[in-house]
Amino acid sequence: MKASRKWLRKCGQLIAGSAIALSLGARTQGPRAATNGELPALSPETLFSTAAEEMCSPSVEDAREAASVTPAGGDLPARRYVVDPYPTFNGLALDVENDRVVMSDQNRKSLLSFPRDRGNNPTAPTEPTEQIVGPHTEIGYVAGVELDRQRREIFVANNDIEDRIAVFDYKSDGDVRPKRHLYTPHQTWGISLNAAHDEIAISIQQLSAISIYRRTASGLEAPRRVIKGPRTRMADPHGIRWDADHHEIAVANHGNAAEITAYSSDDPTRASLTKTDGGKFWDPSISFFAENAEGDTPPLRTIQGPHTQLNWPMGIDLDDVHNEIAVANNGADSVLIFARTASGDVAPLRVIRGKQTGVSSPMAVAIDTQHEEVWVANYGDHSALVFSRDASGDVTPKRIIRNAPAGTPTAGFGNPYALAYDSKRDQLLVPN
């Protein structure tokens, strides 16, 4: 019996690993508590190694004896955790007039606000002025962030499970309920506000679409119009920016294209279901649409091709003063700046990339023309970087906002839904 109990204990640790990445918040009280040392920062090797002392392969005798053992049940604590205890920046929005920068945190499910000029300590974490976090916030797999600078409201898009946009006041802090929420299609990612039209535009990965709503839309309200269809050439859209001055909407596409269609209504049991007619891979792109576009409308122009260097483009922002557009180029650890009117297979005007930059899996950018700065939210380095607006090449940032001590690795979890054990390499594999 001793041998079989030992096997159950060791093997049970591996089996229980399926819950490790799926219950990240079970032992912590939120990002601030976590940064006080409740859970240690781990190296990537420690994070993903099972450190098993023996193979999970019982003998025949062990298996027979194990079958006779009554398994434990009830509310059991985990044996150990694979967890990143610190926030990871994702979406980013800047309000220069109100001296505020807001970033979404996908790891701890929160929103963090900082004064615009913070980040002068290059190694220590930066304390946020407000952090919206907790079960009442309705913040989950959080993505894009937008600010209504006039009304001092924060819009945040949930990409998965929650499927909604939550709206908060600037001074909201802690576990607070949103002042209103809008239910949106599955996998909403980016959000952009047009104050003049009093409307918001959102990008939807699942449908390869853009939906436009009233700014104050709430509940199950329908969009005013939708841009969607094969002629749009949208494919897994993420970052979105409404250019009110030029009456355009720009959106960044990963290039994963799939058309979702309805099942045949001849079968009444399947009439309300949907299916995909296969998929294809296109080159990543940035598409520009007329702001009043609707339905299956072609873009006005598209930046696409090998010379663009686009690779998993995420958040985008517009510089109306210098007529430029910047994109967080996640797949190549870089920020690309193009002419706003660029079209086709064109090279960027500037590229921020290299070891000195600290750019690591960037998710969002924001341009501050008043202070001549560009902000970058890193997903791979627990940091947000501030560069000179015209920075190019392998340059050091002017300031760094950190949500963990310098050098702290990230687990890299985005939205884990499964777990596998590689017995040959003794590793846990976590797809996102």
N, C-alpha and C positions, 0 to 999 in steps of 0.2 A: 504493500500500500504506500510505503514511503516513496518508492520510485515513481509511482503513478501520480502522487500528489505533486512531486517535484516537476514532472512533465506538465501537469495541468497549470502549475504556477507560471512556468516559463512560457509555455505555448499560449496561455491565456493573455500574457502581456502583448504578444504579437497580434492575437485576434482582437484584443481590446483596442489596438491601434486604429481601427476604423473609426473610433470615436474621437481620437486625438485631435484631428484637424477639424472636426465638425462641432466641437464644443469648446471653442477657444476662450469664451468669456466665462466659463463656469467657475474659475478660481479667482478672478480679479474683480475689482470694483470700478473698473474703467481706466482710461489712459493715464490720468493723473496718479491714481493709486499705483498703477503698474510701474510707472517711472520712478517710484520711490523704492523699488527693489523687491516688490512682492514676488515677481518671477525673474530669474536671471536671464541676461542676454546670452544666447548660445551661438556657437560657430555653425556654419552650414553643415560641417561634418557631423557635429553633435545633433543638430536638428533632424537630420535625415538618416542617421545610422541607428539600427535597432539595438546594437551592442548585445546581441543575444549570446549567451554563453554556451549554448548547445543547439543543435538542429531541432526543429519542431517535428520530430518523426518518432512517435512512440513505437515500442516493440509490441508484439502481439499480446504479451502478458500485461504490459502497461495499458494497452487499449481496453482489455477486458476489465482490469481493475478500475480504470478511469470511468468506465460506463456505469460502475456501481456506486460512484461517488455522487452525492447530491450536490448539484452546483449551487453556488451562492446566488442570492437574488436581492431584490430591493434597491434602495438608493445607495449605491456603492460609489466611493470616490475612485477616480482614475488612478492607475498604478503610477503613471507618469504622463507628462504633457509634451507635445511638440507644439510650441506656441510662440508667437512673436508678441511680447508684452507691450510693445510700443505702437503708437499710431503710425500709419503710413499715408502720406499725402497722395491725393488723387486729383479731384477737381480743384480749381483755383479761380478766385474772382477778386478784383481789386477795385477799391473805391478811394480814389485819391482825395476827393473833396472832403470826405469824412475820415481820412487817415486810417484806413482799415484794409486788411487783406484777410480773406476767409478761405479756408481749405477744407475739403472733405477728407475723411479718414476712413478708408475701406476696412482696415484691420480691426479697429476698436468700435466701428460703427458710430462715428461722431462727426461733428463740425467744430473746427477750431478757428478762433478769431485772434488776430494779432494787430498791434499798431504797425503802420506801413514801414516805419524806419527801424524796426527791430532786426536783430540778427548780427550784431557787432561782435559777439563772442563766437569765435569760429569752432569751438569744441564742445561747449556745454549746451544742454537742451534749453530751448526758449519757452518760457511759461506763457501760455495763451491768456488773454484777458477774459475770454469766455470759451466754454466748451459745452456744446449741447450733446449730451450723451445719456442713454438710459432707455428702458423699455417703453416709456410713454412718448418718446420723441418720434417714433415711426421711422427711424433711420436704420437701414439695414445694409444691403450691398450697395452702398452709396456711390454715385458717379459725379455727374456735372453739378456745378454750383453757379448761380447767377445772383446779382445784387440789384435791387431797385433802390438806387441812390437817393431818389427824391423822397420815397416813403420809408426808407430805411428798413427794407425787408430782404430776407435771404430766401431764395428758392433753391431747393436741393432735389435732385432726381435720384430715385432708387432704381437700380438696373434690373433687379431680380427679386423674386418672391413677393416683396412689398408692392411693386408695380404702382408707384404713386410719386407725385411731387408733393413735398411738404414745405410749408412756408412758415418762417419764424421772423420775429422782430430782431433788430440788431442786438439788443441787450439781452436776448434770451440766453439762459445759462442753466446747465445741469439737466436733470431729467424732466423736461417740460414738454407739454403737448404742443403740436403745431397749431397756429391760429387758424389754418385751413389746410386741406389737402385735396389733391386732384388725382383721381385714378387714371392711369395711363396704360397704353399697350405694353405688353411684355418686352423687356430689355430696352426700355428708354435709357438713353445714355447722356446726351448733351442737352443743354437748355440755354436759350438766348432771349433777351427781352428787347422789344422795340417800344420805348416809352412813348414815342409820338403816336403810334397806332394803338397803344395800350393792349398789346398782344405779346404772347410768348411763343417761340418755336422750339420744338424738341426733335431730336433725332432718335430713331427707333431701329435698333440693330435687327431684331427679328423680322421685321417687315420691309427693311431697306426703304424707309420712308421718313418724311418730315411732316409733323402735324402742327398746326397753328391753332392756339386757343386764346380766349380772352385772358387778359392778365389776371383777373380775379376769378377765373373758372375754378369750380370746386366740385367735389363729389364725383358723380358719374356723368358729368357734363361732356357732351360731344365736341370735337374740334370744329372750328369754323371751316377749315378746309384741310386737305391732305395732299401732299405731293408724293406720288407712288406709281410704280409701273416700270416695265422693261426699258422704255425710252428715256427714263431719268438716268439710267446707268449707275444708280446708287447701289452700293454693295457693302453691307455691314457698316453703316455710317456711325461715326462717333462724335468728334468735335463739331460744333455748329456755332456760327456767328452771324447775327443779323446786322448787315451794313445799312443803317437807316439813311445815311447821307447819299449812298449810291443806289438805294432801293434794291438791294440784293441780299440773298441768303447763301452763305458759303458753308459747305459741309465736307468733312474729311472721311474718306472711305477706306476700309481695310482691303477690300477687293474680294471678299467671300460672297459670291452671288448665288442666291437660291430663290426661285419663284414659288410662293405659297399660294395654292389654289384650293378651291372647294372640291370636296368629293362630289360625285354625280348625285344629283337630287333624285335619280331614279330609285335609289335605295333610301327609303325614308328613315332608316335607322342610322344612316351616316350623312344625312343631308347637312347637318350643322357642323360637321367636322372638317378639318383641313388637312392637306398633304403638300409635300414638296415634289415638284417635277424634276428632281435632280438638281445638282449644283455645278458651279464652275468657278475657277479662280481667275480674276482679272488683276491687272496691276493696281496697286494702291493709287488713290487719286484725291484731289480736292475739286469739288464741283461747285459751280456758282449758278444759282437760279434767280429769276426775277422774284421779288418779294410777294407779288400777287399771283405767282404760279399756282396751279391746282391740277390734280390728276396726273396722268401719264404725260408729263411735259419734259422735253429735252432740256439739259442745262444750257445756259448762255455760253459757257466755256468750261474747260476742264484742264487741270494741270495733272498730267499723267505720262509715265514712261520712265525708262531706265536712267535718263539724265537728271530726273527730278530728285533721286535718292530717297524717295518716299518709301518707308518701311514701317508698317503698323502706325500710321499717323493717328494721333489721339486729339487732344485739345488744340484749338486754333484761336488766334486773336488778330484783330485788324488794327493797323496804325493809319488812321485817316490823315494825319499830318504829313507823313512821309510816303503815303500811298503804298504800304507794304502789308503783307500777311505773314504771320509766324505760325509754325506748327511744331508741336511736341512729337518728335519722330522716335517713338518708343522702341522700335525694333533695331535701331542703329545707334542708340544712346546719343542722340543729337537733337539740336533745334535748327530747323531750316527756315530761312526768311526768303520769300519770293516777292516780286512786284505784284501788287494787287491785281493788275490787269493781265498777268502772265497767263499763257494758254499753251497747251500741248506739252511736248517732251522738252521742257526747258530746265536749265540748271538753276539752283537757288542763287540769290544774290550773295548770301552769306550763310555759313554753317558754323554753329558753335558745337564743337566736339573735341574730345581728347581727355587725357588723364587729369590735366590741371583744372579742367572745367568742373569736374565732379558730377557731370550729367550722367544719370544712371536710370534707365527705363523711365524717361519722362512721360508724364501723363497730361500735363496742362501747361499753358503759357498765358501770360498777361503782359500787355505793353503799357507802360506809363510814359506818355509823351511829355508830361509836365516836368518830371524829374529825369527824363532821358534814361529810363531803365526798362529792362525786360525781366520778368519773373518766370521761373521754371519750377514746377512741382515734380520732385523725384519720387518714383515708386520703389526704386531699388536701393535707396540710401538714407531713408529716414530724414530727408532734408528738402528744403526749398531754397533755390539759389536766385541771387539777384545779380544781373550783369549790366554793363553799360548798354544802352539801346543799340548802338552800332557795333557791338562786340562781334568778333569773328575769329574762328580758329580755336586753338587750344589755349584759352585764356582763363585766368583765375576769376572767380566771382567777387563782386564788391562786398556782399554780405551773404550770410547763410543763416536761415532759420532751421533749427534742428528740433526733432521731437524725440531724440535719443542721443546719448553721448556719441561723439565722433568715433567712427570705426565700428559701431554696433551693426552687425549683419541683420538682414531681413530674412524671414522665413520664405518669403516669396509667395505666400498663399494669397490667391485672389478670391476664388469662389469654389473651394474644394467640395466635390460631391462623391468622391470615391477614394479608395486606398488599395494599394497592392504591395505585397511583400516579395522582394527579389531575394530568394534564398541563396543564389550564387554569389551575389555581391553584398548580402546582408544589409539591404537598404529598404527603406519605405519609399514608395513611389506615389506622389500625390498629384494627379492631374487637376488643372484648374479650368 
